[in-house]
Amino acid sequence: MTHPTCTLGSMTTTNTDLLESLRGRRELRPRIDASLAGGLRAWLEDDLAELVAERPLGEPCFLTPRSSTTEALQSVPSLVVLARAALVSKLAAARALGLEIDHPMDHALSALEADQLDREIVETVHALDPDGFAQLAAEVTAHHSVLVRMLPSIPPSWLPRTNQRLSASLAGGRVVLGATVSVIIGPPASTASSTCLLEVSTSALDHTASRRLGVLALLETLRSGAAPLRVGALSTATGDTMVLDASDDRLIAAVGDVVGALKARLA
């Protein structure tokens, strides 16, 4: 049996313990560079300000890690595909918090129904015919089996937070960088990097995954004032994982991705 590949920094290894790869050893965590977040923000502000100088304040450009790293315009996912992703995100949250789930579709749909922001997706699921609902339930169950195998419950001492919406306002509010993070672990940074972010995706990890994680690390740095320790991704479609250090080089590259994406958006 082969194990999913886990990429850590510039080193590639096989590792089935995703959480240990994210958290690492306490004594090896780097100290916080207090000037880093401010420097990255100033760089972004300088590059973005000229691009959106004429844009009305009430019409911000919204960017995400995915839209910042996708070179070509992709087709909009169907509501059923979005529903599958939303349902699996609820299961990932439950799994991270140590809940035992016997009926994945029932649990995920109930959790989705409790979230008013997901009303359109819930309506889409309820509108499916019996065969369509059964197919979606089978897919959700298959993705859940990957979660069970790859994502163990997180100790409460690691302060797990699930489905967290993050955003950073730039260029006087004319640009907003945002994302919803599946799982965040670790306390807010004080003297050493301690926060880790995990993206759970129902798609395979493609060639832009590492860049996307870099932008996610940049977003957390701008939002909190401190770079995270690591960022990771888990594909519930394939079981593949990726874990990356939030290095200075990766954050600088992410600045270029955000600026380049905005240039392309406004071209």
DRENKOLZA-647322 format. One line per 2 residues: for each residue x, y, z of N, C-alpha, C, O. Coordinates in steps of 0.05 Angstrom, whole numbers, padded with zeros to 5 digits, always signed. Layout:
<sites>
X:Y:Z:X:Y:Z:X:Y:Z:X:Y:Z ~ ...
</sites>
This chain:
<sites>
+00017:-00024:+00000:+00000:+00000:+00000:+00018:+00025:+00000:+00036:+00026:+00016 ~ +00012:+00044:-00018:+00028:+00068:-00018:+00014:+00090:-00002:-00011:+00091:+00000
+00030:+00107:+00011:+00019:+00129:+00027:+00019:+00154:+00010:+00035:+00158:-00008 ~ +00000:+00173:+00016:+00000:+00198:+00002:+00025:+00213:+00007:+00038:+00211:+00028
+00033:+00230:-00013:+00057:+00246:-00010:+00051:+00271:+00006:+00031:+00284:+00001 ~ +00068:+00277:+00025:+00066:+00301:+00041:+00090:+00318:+00036:+00113:+00309:+00042
+00087:+00342:+00026:+00109:+00359:+00020:+00113:+00379:+00043:+00094:+00394:+00050 ~ +00136:+00380:+00055:+00142:+00396:+00078:+00166:+00414:+00072:+00188:+00404:+00069
+00161:+00440:+00069:+00182:+00458:+00061:+00192:+00450:+00034:+00176:+00447:+00015 ~ +00218:+00446:+00031:+00229:+00437:+00005:+00234:+00407:+00005:+00246:+00397:-00014
+00226:+00393:+00026:+00232:+00365:+00029:+00206:+00349:+00024:+00185:+00356:+00034 ~ +00208:+00327:+00009:+00185:+00310:+00004:+00188:+00284:+00018:+00209:+00271:+00017
+00167:+00276:+00033:+00169:+00252:+00048:+00141:+00239:+00048:+00122:+00251:+00040 ~ +00139:+00214:+00057:+00113:+00201:+00060:+00106:+00202:+00089:+00122:+00196:+00107
+00081:+00210:+00095:+00073:+00214:+00122:+00043:+00212:+00124:+00029:+00226:+00110 ~ +00033:+00193:+00140:+00005:+00190:+00143:-00006:+00207:+00166:-00031:+00210:+00169
+00011:+00219:+00182:+00002:+00235:+00205:+00002:+00265:+00197:+00022:+00279:+00201 ~ -00019:+00274:+00185:-00021:+00301:+00175:-00018:+00321:+00197:-00004:+00342:+00193
-00030:+00317:+00220:-00030:+00336:+00241:-00002:+00339:+00252:+00007:+00362:+00258 ~ +00013:+00317:+00256:+00040:+00320:+00266:+00058:+00334:+00246:+00076:+00349:+00254
+00053:+00331:+00221:+00068:+00345:+00200:+00063:+00375:+00202:+00081:+00391:+00199 ~ +00038:+00382:+00208:+00031:+00410:+00210:+00043:+00423:+00235:+00055:+00445:+00234
+00041:+00410:+00257:+00049:+00422:+00283:+00079:+00420:+00288:+00091:+00438:+00299 ~ +00091:+00397:+00280:+00120:+00394:+00284:+00127:+00394:+00313:+00111:+00390:+00331
+00153:+00399:+00318:+00164:+00399:+00345:+00165:+00427:+00356:+00175:+00446:+00342 ~ +00155:+00431:+00380:+00153:+00458:+00392:+00180:+00472:+00392:+00182:+00496:+00386
+00202:+00458:+00399:+00227:+00471:+00402:+00239:+00480:+00375:+00259:+00495:+00375 ~ +00228:+00470:+00353:+00239:+00478:+00326:+00223:+00500:+00313:+00229:+00508:+00290
+00202:+00510:+00326:+00186:+00531:+00313:+00201:+00557:+00313:+00213:+00566:+00333 ~ +00201:+00571:+00290:+00217:+00596:+00287:+00204:+00619:+00303:+00180:+00619:+00308
+00220:+00638:+00311:+00211:+00661:+00325:+00197:+00680:+00305:+00203:+00680:+00282 ~ +00177:+00695:+00316:+00162:+00714:+00299:+00180:+00737:+00292:+00194:+00749:+00309
+00180:+00744:+00266:+00193:+00768:+00256:+00172:+00791:+00257:+00154:+00792:+00241 ~ +00174:+00808:+00277:+00154:+00829:+00281:+00151:+00848:+00258:+00130:+00860:+00255
+00171:+00850:+00241:+00170:+00869:+00219:+00159:+00857:+00193:+00153:+00871:+00174 ~ +00156:+00830:+00192:+00149:+00817:+00168:+00122:+00825:+00157:+00119:+00832:+00134
+00101:+00823:+00174:+00074:+00828:+00166:+00071:+00857:+00156:+00059:+00862:+00135 ~ +00083:+00876:+00171:+00082:+00903:+00162:+00096:+00908:+00136:+00086:+00924:+00119
+00118:+00895:+00132:+00132:+00898:+00107:+00117:+00887:+00083:+00116:+00899:+00062 ~ +00105:+00863:+00087:+00089:+00851:+00065:+00064:+00869:+00059:+00057:+00872:+00035
+00052:+00879:+00079:+00028:+00896:+00075:+00036:+00922:+00060:+00023:+00930:+00041 ~ +00059:+00934:+00068:+00067:+00959:+00055:+00073:+00954:+00026:+00067:+00970:+00008
+00086:+00931:+00020:+00093:+00924:-00008:+00067:+00921:-00024:+00065:+00931:-00046 ~ +00048:+00906:-00013:+00022:+00902:-00026:+00008:+00929:-00031:-00003:+00934:-00052
+00007:+00945:-00010:-00007:+00971:-00012:+00005:+00988:-00034:-00010:+01000:-00050 ~ +00031:+00988:-00036:+00044:+01004:-00057:+00037:+00994:-00085:+00031:+01010:-00103
+00038:+00968:-00089:+00032:+00956:-00115:+00003:+00957:-00123:-00004:+00960:-00146 ~ -00015:+00955:-00102:-00043:+00954:-00108:-00056:+00981:-00111:-00075:+00985:-00127
-00045:+01001:-00097:-00057:+01027:-00096:-00060:+01039:-00124:-00081:+01050:-00131 ~ -00039:+01037:-00140:-00040:+01048:-00167:-00060:+01034:-00184:-00073:+01047:-00201
-00063:+01008:-00180:-00082:+00993:-00197:-00111:+01000:-00192:-00127:+00999:-00210 ~ -00118:+01007:-00167:-00146:+01011:-00160:-00151:+01040:-00152:-00171:+01045:-00139
-00133:+01058:-00159:-00136:+01086:-00150:-00163:+01098:-00158:-00174:+01115:-00144 ~ -00173:+01091:-00182:-00197:+01103:-00192:-00222:+01086:-00185:-00244:+01094:-00192
-00218:+01064:-00170:-00241:+01047:-00165:-00257:+01058:-00141:-00246:+01067:-00121 ~ -00284:+01059:-00143:-00301:+01069:-00121:-00297:+01053:-00096:-00293:+01028:-00097
-00298:+01066:-00073:-00294:+01052:-00048:-00315:+01030:-00043:-00309:+01010:-00030 ~ -00339:+01034:-00052:-00360:+01015:-00047:-00360:+00991:-00065:-00378:+00974:-00063
-00341:+00989:-00083:-00340:+00966:-00102:-00312:+00953:-00101:-00297:+00954:-00120 ~ -00306:+00939:-00078:-00280:+00927:-00075:-00277:+00903:-00094:-00296:+00889:-00101
-00252:+00898:-00102:-00245:+00873:-00116:-00240:+00851:-00095:-00223:+00855:-00077 ~ -00254:+00829:-00098:-00250:+00807:-00080:-00232:+00786:-00092:-00236:+00777:-00115
-00211:+00778:-00077:-00192:+00758:-00086:-00191:+00736:-00065:-00194:+00741:-00041 ~ -00187:+00712:-00074:-00184:+00689:-00057:-00157:+00675:-00064:-00146:+00681:-00085
-00148:+00657:-00047:-00124:+00642:-00055:-00127:+00628:-00082:-00108:+00627:-00097 ~ -00150:+00617:-00088:-00154:+00604:-00113:-00154:+00623:-00137:-00141:+00618:-00157
-00169:+00645:-00134:-00170:+00664:-00156:-00144:+00679:-00160:-00139:+00690:-00182 ~ -00127:+00679:-00140:-00101:+00692:-00142:-00080:+00675:-00156:-00059:+00684:-00163
-00086:+00649:-00160:-00066:+00631:-00170:-00075:+00615:-00194:-00061:+00597:-00203 ~ -00099:+00620:-00204:-00110:+00606:-00227:-00105:+00623:-00252:-00116:+00645:-00254
-00088:+00613:-00270:-00081:+00629:-00293:-00103:+00634:-00313:-00106:+00656:-00324 ~ -00120:+00614:-00317:-00142:+00617:-00337:-00169:+00616:-00323:-00172:+00604:-00302
-00188:+00630:-00335:-00215:+00630:-00324:-00227:+00602:-00326:-00228:+00590:-00348 ~ -00237:+00592:-00304:-00248:+00565:-00303:-00279:+00567:-00303:-00290:+00588:-00296
-00292:+00546:-00312:-00321:+00546:-00311:-00330:+00546:-00282:-00318:+00535:-00264 ~ -00353:+00559:-00278:-00365:+00561:-00251:-00375:+00533:-00243:-00390:+00521:-00258
-00368:+00523:-00219:-00377:+00497:-00211:-00408:+00497:-00209:-00420:+00517:-00202 ~ -00420:+00474:-00214:-00449:+00472:-00211:-00456:+00473:-00182:-00439:+00469:-00164
-00481:+00478:-00176:-00490:+00480:-00149:-00487:+00453:-00135:-00483:+00451:-00111 ~ -00490:+00431:-00150:-00487:+00404:-00138:-00458:+00400:-00129:-00453:+00389:-00108
-00439:+00409:-00145:-00411:+00407:-00138:-00405:+00424:-00114:-00391:+00416:-00095 ~ -00416:+00448:-00113:-00413:+00466:-00090:-00426:+00453:-00065:-00415:+00456:-00043
-00448:+00440:-00069:-00462:+00427:-00047:-00445:+00405:-00035:-00442:+00402:-00011 ~ -00432:+00389:-00053:-00415:+00367:-00043:-00392:+00379:-00027:-00386:+00368:-00005
-00380:+00400:-00036:-00358:+00413:-00022:-00367:+00423:+00006:-00353:+00420:+00026 ~ -00391:+00436:+00006:-00401:+00447:+00031:-00408:+00424:+00051:-00403:+00427:+00075
-00419:+00403:+00041:-00426:+00380:+00059:-00400:+00368:+00070:-00399:+00361:+00094 ~ -00380:+00364:+00053:-00355:+00352:+00063:-00341:+00371:+00083:-00328:+00362:+00102
-00344:+00397:+00079:-00332:+00416:+00098:-00344:+00413:+00126:-00330:+00416:+00146 ~ -00370:+00407:+00127:-00383:+00403:+00153:-00372:+00377:+00166:-00369:+00375:+00190
-00367:+00357:+00149:-00357:+00332:+00160:-00328:+00335:+00169:-00320:+00323:+00189 ~ -00312:+00351:+00155:-00285:+00356:+00163:-00285:+00370:+00190:-00268:+00364:+00207
-00303:+00389:+00194:-00304:+00403:+00220:-00311:+00383:+00242:-00299:+00384:+00264 ~ -00331:+00366:+00237:-00339:+00346:+00257:-00316:+00327:+00263:-00311:+00320:+00286
-00302:+00319:+00242:-00280:+00300:+00246:-00258:+00313:+00262:-00246:+00300:+00280 ~ -00251:+00338:+00256:-00230:+00352:+00271:-00237:+00355:+00300:-00219:+00354:+00318
-00262:+00357:+00306:-00271:+00361:+00334:-00276:+00335:+00348:-00285:+00335:+00371 ~ -00271:+00312:+00335:-00272:+00286:+00348:-00300:+00274:+00349:-00305:+00256:+00365
-00319:+00283:+00332:-00346:+00272:+00332:-00346:+00246:+00316:-00335:+00244:+00295 ~ -00360:+00226:+00327:-00364:+00201:+00312:-00389:+00203:+00295:-00410:+00211:+00305
-00387:+00197:+00270:-00409:+00200:+00251:-00416:+00173:+00238:-00399:+00161:+00225 ~ -00440:+00164:+00243:-00449:+00139:+00231:-00462:+00143:+00204:-00460:+00125:+00187
-00475:+00166:+00200:-00489:+00171:+00174:-00479:+00198:+00163:-00491:+00219:+00169 ~ -00458:+00198:+00147:-00445:+00223:+00138:-00464:+00242:+00125:-00464:+00266:+00131
-00481:+00233:+00107:-00498:+00251:+00092:-00518:+00264:+00111:-00523:+00289:+00110 ~ -00530:+00249:+00129:-00550:+00260:+00148:-00537:+00281:+00165:-00548:+00303:+00169
-00513:+00275:+00176:-00500:+00294:+00194:-00493:+00319:+00178:-00498:+00341:+00188 ~ -00481:+00316:+00155:-00472:+00340:+00140:-00495:+00357:+00131:-00493:+00382:+00133
-00517:+00345:+00122:-00540:+00361:+00114:-00553:+00375:+00137:-00561:+00398:+00134 ~ -00554:+00362:+00160:-00565:+00376:+00184:-00548:+00400:+00192:-00559:+00421:+00199
-00522:+00396:+00190:-00504:+00418:+00197:-00507:+00441:+00177:-00506:+00465:+00184 ~ -00510:+00434:+00152:-00514:+00454:+00131:-00540:+00469:+00134:-00541:+00494:+00130
-00561:+00455:+00142:-00587:+00468:+00146:-00587:+00487:+00169:-00603:+00506:+00170 ~ -00569:+00483:+00188:-00567:+00501:+00211:-00552:+00527:+00205:-00552:+00546:+00221
-00539:+00528:+00181:-00524:+00552:+00173:-00539:+00568:+00153:-00543:+00559:+00131 ~ -00548:+00592:+00161:-00565:+00608:+00144:-00551:+00617:+00118:-00563:+00623:+00098
-00524:+00618:+00119:-00509:+00627:+00096:-00510:+00606:+00074:-00503:+00613:+00051 ~ -00517:+00582:+00080:-00517:+00560:+00060:-00545:+00553:+00050:-00550:+00531:+00041
-00563:+00572:+00052:-00591:+00566:+00046:-00595:+00557:+00017:-00610:+00539:+00011 ~ -00581:+00571:-00002:-00584:+00564:-00030:-00574:+00536:-00036:-00586:+00521:-00051
-00552:+00528:-00023:-00541:+00501:-00027:-00560:+00480:-00015:-00564:+00459:-00027 ~ -00571:+00486:+00009:-00590:+00467:+00021:-00615:+00463:+00003:-00624:+00441:-00001
-00624:+00485:-00009:-00647:+00483:-00027:-00640:+00466:-00052:-00657:+00451:-00062 ~ -00615:+00469:-00061:-00607:+00453:-00084:-00607:+00423:-00077:-00616:+00407:-00093
-00597:+00416:-00053:-00597:+00388:-00045:-00625:+00377:-00043:-00631:+00355:-00052 ~ -00643:+00393:-00030:-00670:+00383:-00027:-00685:+00381:-00053:-00705:+00366:-00055
-00676:+00396:-00073:-00690:+00395:-00099:-00681:+00371:-00117:-00693:+00367:-00138 ~ -00661:+00357:-00108:-00652:+00334:-00124:-00673:+00312:-00125:-00687:+00307:-00105
-00674:+00298:-00147:-00691:+00274:-00148:-00678:+00252:-00132:-00655:+00254:-00125 ~ -00693:+00230:-00126:-00682:+00209:-00109:-00655:+00198:-00119:-00637:+00193:-00103
-00653:+00194:-00146:-00628:+00183:-00156:-00605:+00203:-00153:-00583:+00196:-00146 ~ -00610:+00229:-00157:-00590:+00249:-00154:-00581:+00252:-00125:-00557:+00255:-00119
-00601:+00250:-00107:-00594:+00252:-00078:-00577:+00228:-00070:-00558:+00231:-00055 ~ -00585:+00204:-00079:-00570:+00180:-00072:-00541:+00181:-00082:-00523:+00173:-00068
-00538:+00192:-00106:-00511:+00194:-00117:-00494:+00214:-00101:-00471:+00208:-00095 ~ -00506:+00237:-00094:-00492:+00256:-00078:-00485:+00245:-00051:-00463:+00249:-00041
-00503:+00230:-00038:-00498:+00218:-00012:-00475:+00198:-00014:-00459:+00196:+00004 ~ -00474:+00183:-00036:-00453:+00163:-00039:-00426:+00177:-00042:-00406:+00168:-00031
-00426:+00200:-00057:-00401:+00215:-00060:-00392:+00226:-00033:-00368:+00225:-00027 ~ -00410:+00238:-00018:-00404:+00250:+00008:-00392:+00228:+00026:-00373:+00233:+00041
-00405:+00204:+00026:-00395:+00183:+00043:-00367:+00174:+00035:-00350:+00168:+00053 ~ -00361:+00174:+00009:-00334:+00166:+00000:-00314:+00187:+00009:-00292:+00179:+00018
-00320:+00212:+00007:-00302:+00233:+00016:-00298:+00232:+00047:-00276:+00236:+00057 ~ -00320:+00225:+00061:-00317:+00222:+00090:-00299:+00200:+00097:-00284:+00202:+00117
-00298:+00178:+00082:-00280:+00156:+00088:-00251:+00165:+00087:-00234:+00155:+00102 ~ -00245:+00183:+00069:-00218:+00194:+00067:-00212:+00211:+00092:-00190:+00210:+00103
-00231:+00227:+00100:-00228:+00243:+00124:-00222:+00225:+00149:-00204:+00231:+00165 ~ -00237:+00203:+00151:-00233:+00185:+00173:-00205:+00174:+00173:-00192:+00170:+00194
-00195:+00168:+00149:-00168:+00156:+00147:-00146:+00176:+00151:-00125:+00170:+00162 ~ -00150:+00200:+00141:-00128:+00220:+00140:-00128:+00241:+00161:-00107:+00253:+00167
-00152:+00247:+00173:-00154:+00269:+00192:-00163:+00259:+00219:-00187:+00257:+00223 ~ -00145:+00254:+00237:-00153:+00245:+00264:-00165:+00268:+00279:-00161:+00292:+00272
-00179:+00262:+00300:-00190:+00284:+00317:-00167:+00300:+00329:-00145:+00289:+00334 ~ -00172:+00325:+00334:-00151:+00344:+00343:-00154:+00348:+00373:-00176:+00354:+00382
-00132:+00345:+00388:-00134:+00349:+00417:-00144:+00377:+00424:-00135:+00396:+00410 ~ -00161:+00380:+00443:-00171:+00407:+00450:-00149:+00426:+00457:-00151:+00451:+00453
-00126:+00416:+00468:-00104:+00433:+00475:-00091:+00447:+00451:-00077:+00467:+00454 ~ -00097:+00437:+00427:-00087:+00449:+00402:-00106:+00471:+00392:-00101:+00483:+00371
-00127:+00477:+00407:-00146:+00498:+00401:-00157:+00497:+00372:-00154:+00516:+00357 ~ -00169:+00475:+00364:-00178:+00473:+00336:-00202:+00492:+00331:-00220:+00494:+00348
-00201:+00505:+00308:-00223:+00522:+00299:-00230:+00513:+00271:-00212:+00507:+00255 ~ -00255:+00511:+00264:-00263:+00500:+00238:-00280:+00520:+00222:-00294:+00536:+00233
-00277:+00517:+00196:-00292:+00534:+00177:-00290:+00564:+00184:-00311:+00577:+00187 ~ -00266:+00573:+00188:-00261:+00601:+00196:-00259:+00619:+00171:-00244:+00613:+00153
-00274:+00640:+00171:-00273:+00660:+00150:-00253:+00681:+00157:-00255:+00695:+00177 ~ -00233:+00684:+00139:-00211:+00703:+00143:-00212:+00724:+00121:-00219:+00718:+00098
-00205:+00749:+00128:-00204:+00770:+00107:-00184:+00791:+00115:-00179:+00796:+00138 ~ -00173:+00804:+00095:-00155:+00826:+00099:-00162:+00848:+00079:-00163:+00842:+00055
-00166:+00872:+00088:-00173:+00894:+00071:-00148:+00909:+00063:-00130:+00914:+00080 ~ -00146:+00915:+00037:-00122:+00928:+00026:-00130:+00952:+00009:-00153:+00954:+00000
-00110:+00969:+00004:-00114:+00992:-00014:-00139:+01008:-00005:-00156:+01015:-00022 ~ -00141:+01014:+00021:-00163:+01030:+00030:-00190:+01017:+00028:-00210:+01031:+00026
-00190:+00991:+00027:-00216:+00976:+00025:-00224:+00971:-00004:-00245:+00959:-00009 ~ -00207:+00979:-00023:-00214:+00974:-00051:-00207:+00945:-00060:-00217:+00937:-00081
-00191:+00931:-00044:-00185:+00903:-00049:-00189:+00888:-00023:-00180:+00896:-00002 ~ -00202:+00865:-00025:-00206:+00848:-00002:-00196:+00820:-00009:-00205:+00808:-00028
-00177:+00810:+00007:-00167:+00783:+00004:-00181:+00766:+00025:-00179:+00772:+00049 ~ -00194:+00745:+00017:-00209:+00729:+00036:-00209:+00699:+00030:-00203:+00691:+00007
-00216:+00683:+00050:-00218:+00654:+00047:-00232:+00643:+00071:-00233:+00655:+00092 ~ -00243:+00619:+00067:-00253:+00603:+00089:-00235:+00580:+00093:-00230:+00564:+00075
-00223:+00578:+00117:-00204:+00557:+00124:-00217:+00534:+00138:-00232:+00538:+00157 ~ -00213:+00510:+00128:-00226:+00486:+00139:-00219:+00482:+00168:-00237:+00479:+00185
-00193:+00482:+00174:-00184:+00477:+00202:-00161:+00495:+00208:-00142:+00497:+00192 ~ -00162:+00508:+00231:-00139:+00523:+00242:-00132:+00510:+00269:-00150:+00506:+00285
-00106:+00505:+00273:-00098:+00495:+00299:-00075:+00512:+00310:-00060:+00525:+00295 ~ -00072:+00511:+00336:-00051:+00526:+00349:-00061:+00553:+00359:-00078:+00565:+00347
-00049:+00563:+00381:-00057:+00589:+00392:-00046:+00611:+00375:-00028:+00607:+00359 ~ -00058:+00635:+00377:-00046:+00658:+00364:-00017:+00662:+00371:-00009:+00657:+00394
-00001:+00670:+00352:+00028:+00672:+00357:+00034:+00693:+00377:+00022:+00715:+00377 ~ +00054:+00688:+00394:+00064:+00708:+00412:+00094:+00714:+00406:+00100:+00735:+00395
+00111:+00695:+00413:+00139:+00698:+00406:+00149:+00679:+00385:+00169:+00685:+00371 ~ +00135:+00657:+00381:+00143:+00637:+00361:+00119:+00630:+00344:+00096:+00632:+00353
+00124:+00623:+00319:+00102:+00615:+00301:+00088:+00590:+00312:+00101:+00571:+00320 ~ +00061:+00591:+00313:+00047:+00569:+00326:+00021:+00562:+00312:+00010:+00540:+00318
+00011:+00579:+00294:-00014:+00574:+00281:-00010:+00558:+00255:+00008:+00564:+00239 ~ -00027:+00538:+00250:-00026:+00522:+00226:-00054:+00522:+00213:-00074:+00519:+00227
-00054:+00524:+00187:-00079:+00525:+00172:-00081:+00500:+00153:-00061:+00494:+00140 ~ -00104:+00488:+00152:-00108:+00464:+00135:-00132:+00469:+00117:-00154:+00475:+00126
-00127:+00467:+00091:-00149:+00469:+00071:-00158:+00440:+00064:-00141:+00424:+00055 ~ -00183:+00434:+00067:-00194:+00409:+00059:-00209:+00413:+00033:-00228:+00430:+00032
-00202:+00399:+00012:-00213:+00403:-00015:-00225:+00377:-00025:-00213:+00356:-00021 ~ -00247:+00379:-00039:-00259:+00356:-00051:-00248:+00351:-00079:-00256:+00332:-00093
-00230:+00368:-00088:-00216:+00365:-00114:-00188:+00355:-00110:-00177:+00356:-00088 ~ -00176:+00344:-00131:-00148:+00336:-00130:-00130:+00360:-00126:-00137:+00382:-00135
-00107:+00356:-00114:-00088:+00378:-00111:-00073:+00382:-00138:-00059:+00364:-00147 ~ -00078:+00405:-00151:-00066:+00409:-00177:-00039:+00424:-00175:-00029:+00427:-00153
-00029:+00433:-00198:-00003:+00445:-00198:-00002:+00472:-00185:+00020:+00483:-00180 ~ -00025:+00484:-00179:-00026:+00510:-00166:-00029:+00508:-00136:-00031:+00528:-00122
-00031:+00483:-00125:-00037:+00480:-00097:-00017:+00493:-00079:-00024:+00506:-00059 ~ +00009:+00491:-00085:+00029:+00503:-00067:+00028:+00533:-00068:+00031:+00546:-00047
+00022:+00545:-00091:+00019:+00574:-00093:-00006:+00583:-00078:-00006:+00603:-00065 ~ -00027:+00567:-00081:-00052:+00574:-00067:-00048:+00574:-00036:-00058:+00592:-00022
-00033:+00555:-00027:-00027:+00554:+00002:-00009:+00577:+00010:-00012:+00588:+00032 ~ +00008:+00586:-00008:+00025:+00610:-00002:+00008:+00634:+00002:+00013:+00650:+00020
-00013:+00638:-00015:-00031:+00661:-00012:-00047:+00659:+00013:-00052:+00679:+00027 ~ -00055:+00634:+00020:-00069:+00630:+00046:-00051:+00638:+00069:-00061:+00651:+00088
-00026:+00631:+00068:-00007:+00639:+00090:-00004:+00669:+00090:-00002:+00681:+00112 ~ -00003:+00682:+00067:-00001:+00711:+00066:-00026:+00724:+00078:-00023:+00743:+00093
-00049:+00713:+00072:-00074:+00724:+00084:-00073:+00723:+00114:-00080:+00742:+00127 ~ -00065:+00700:+00125:-00063:+00698:+00154:-00043:+00717:+00166:-00047:+00728:+00187
-00021:+00721:+00152:+00000:+00739:+00161:-00011:+00768:+00162:-00007:+00782:+00181 ~ -00025:+00776:+00141:-00036:+00803:+00140:-00058:+00807:+00161:-00060:+00828:+00174
-00074:+00786:+00164:-00097:+00788:+00183:-00088:+00789:+00212:-00099:+00805:+00227 ~ -00069:+00772:+00219:-00062:+00769:+00247:-00037:+00785:+00255:-00032:+00789:+00279
-00021:+00793:+00235:+00004:+00806:+00242:+00027:+00788:+00246:+00049:+00797:+00252 ~ +00023:+00762:+00243:+00045:+00742:+00247:+00041:+00720:+00227:+00019:+00710:+00222
+00063:+00711:+00215:+00061:+00689:+00195:+00054:+00663:+00210:+00063:+00659:+00232 ~ +00038:+00646:+00197:+00033:+00620:+00209:+00057:+00603:+00208:+00077:+00609:+00194
+00057:+00581:+00223:+00079:+00562:+00222:+00078:+00547:+00196:+00099:+00546:+00182 ~ +00056:+00535:+00190:+00053:+00519:+00165:+00025:+00521:+00154:+00006:+00528:+00168
+00023:+00515:+00129:-00003:+00513:+00116:-00004:+00486:+00101:+00016:+00476:+00091 ~ -00028:+00474:+00101:-00030:+00447:+00089:-00056:+00444:+00074:-00074:+00459:+00077
-00056:+00423:+00058:-00080:+00416:+00042:-00085:+00386:+00043:-00065:+00371:+00043 ~ -00110:+00378:+00044:-00118:+00350:+00043:-00139:+00348:+00021:-00160:+00361:+00023
-00134:+00330:+00002:-00155:+00325:-00019:-00171:+00300:-00010:-00160:+00279:-00007 ~ -00197:+00304:-00007:-00213:+00281:+00000:-00221:+00266:-00025:-00235:+00245:-00024
-00213:+00276:-00048:-00218:+00261:-00073:-00197:+00239:-00077:-00203:+00218:-00088 ~ -00172:+00244:-00068:-00150:+00226:-00073:-00135:+00217:-00048:-00121:+00196:-00049
-00139:+00231:-00026:-00124:+00225:-00002:-00096:+00238:-00002:-00081:+00234:+00018 ~ -00089:+00253:-00023:-00063:+00266:-00023:-00062:+00289:-00003:-00083:+00302:+00002
-00039:+00294:+00008:-00035:+00316:+00026:-00011:+00333:+00018:+00007:+00324:+00003 ~ -00011:+00358:+00027:+00012:+00376:+00023:+00015:+00393:+00047:-00005:+00404:+00057
+00039:+00395:+00058:+00045:+00412:+00081:+00069:+00429:+00074:+00090:+00419:+00066 ~ +00067:+00456:+00078:+00088:+00474:+00070:+00095:+00493:+00093:+00077:+00502:+00107
+00120:+00498:+00097:+00129:+00519:+00115:+00120:+00546:+00104:+00121:+00551:+00080 ~ +00111:+00564:+00122:+00104:+00591:+00113:+00130:+00608:+00113:+00133:+00626:+00129
+00148:+00602:+00095:+00174:+00615:+00094:+00171:+00643:+00082:+00151:+00650:+00069 ~ +00192:+00659:+00086:+00192:+00686:+00075:+00190:+00685:+00045:+00175:+00701:+00033
+00204:+00667:+00032:+00204:+00665:+00003:+00176:+00658:-00007:+00167:+00669:-00028 ~ +00162:+00641:+00007:+00135:+00633:-00002:+00116:+00657:+00002:+00098:+00661:-00015
+00119:+00672:+00023:+00101:+00695:+00027:+00107:+00717:+00006:+00088:+00730:-00003 ~ +00132:+00721:+00000:+00139:+00741:-00021:+00128:+00733:-00048:+00118:+00750:-00063
+00130:+00707:-00054:+00118:+00698:-00080:+00088:+00702:-00080:+00077:+00708:-00101 ~ +00075:+00699:-00057:+00046:+00703:-00055:+00039:+00732:-00060:+00018:+00737:-00072
+00055:+00750:-00052:+00050:+00779:-00058:+00049:+00782:-00088:+00031:+00796:-00098 ~ +00068:+00770:-00102:+00068:+00772:-00131:+00044:+00760:-00143:+00033:+00770:-00163
+00034:+00737:-00132:+00010:+00725:-00143:-00015:+00743:-00139:-00031:+00745:-00158 ~ -00017:+00756:-00116:-00040:+00773:-00111:-00040:+00797:-00130:-00060:+00804:-00142
-00017:+00810:-00133:-00014:+00833:-00150:-00020:+00825:-00179:-00034:+00839:-00194 ~ -00008:+00802:-00188:-00012:+00793:-00215:-00041:+00787:-00221:-00052:+00793:-00242
-00055:+00775:-00201:-00083:+00768:-00205:-00100:+00793:-00207:-00119:+00794:-00223 ~ -00094:+00813:-00191:-00110:+00838:-00193:-00105:+00852:-00220:-00123:+00863:-00232
-00080:+00852:-00230:-00074:+00863:-00256:-00091:+00849:-00278:-00102:+00862:-00295 ~ -00091:+00823:-00276:-00106:+00807:-00296:-00136:+00813:-00294:-00150:+00815:-00314
-00146:+00816:-00269:-00175:+00822:-00265:-00183:+00849:-00277:-00205:+00851:-00288 ~ -00165:+00868:-00275:-00172:+00895:-00283:-00163:+00901:-00312:-00168:+00923:-00322
-00150:+00882:-00324:-00140:+00887:-00352:-00163:+00891:-00372:-00159:+00895:-00395
</sites>
